[in-house]
């Protein structure tokens, strides 16, 4: 659902979760396409490709 662009709030309601936090906790890991899109957006924002190709785990390990 999330890769198709369904907002977290909508998915939460459809899944019957009492809070958005439940949905986020269960399904909140970034998918590869979403992760790449976020990295590209950060690179555009900061004028750098530093974030490109980095996964959240790699960024955390590097202290970014």
BELSULQUI-V301609 format. One record per residue. NEAR is the number of other ideal C-beta (glycine too) atoms within 8 Angstrom. D_LAST is the distance of its C-alpha to the last C-alpha in Angstrom with 2 decimals. Layout:
BEGIN
NEAR_D_LAST + NEAR_D_LAST
END
This chain:
BEGIN
6_28.65 + 10_25.08 + 7_24.85 + 5_28.09 + 5_26.59 + 7_28.29 + 6_26.72 + 9_25.60 + 7_28.48 + 8_31.03 + 13_29.93 + 12_30.02 + 8_33.57 + 7_34.72 + 7_33.48 + 4_35.30 + 10_32.42 + 3_33.27 + 7_29.82 + 9_26.88 + 6_24.76 + 10_26.85 + 14_26.15 + 9_22.41 + 6_22.43 + 7_24.63 + 7_23.43 + 7_19.98 + 4_17.99 + 8_16.88 + 8_19.32 + 6_18.54 + 7_20.00 + 10_18.17 + 11_14.79 + 8_15.73 + 8_17.01 + 10_13.90 + 12_11.88 + 10_14.84 + 8_15.04 + 9_11.57 + 13_12.55 + 7_15.87 + 6_14.75 + 8_12.78 + 5_15.30 + 6_13.17 + 5_13.01 + 8_9.57 + 13_8.78 + 8_12.32 + 3_13.29 + 11_10.10 + 6_10.94 + 8_9.27 + 6_10.11 + 8_8.69 + 10_5.15 + 8_5.90 + 6_7.70 + 7_5.54 + 4_3.79 + 7_0.00
END
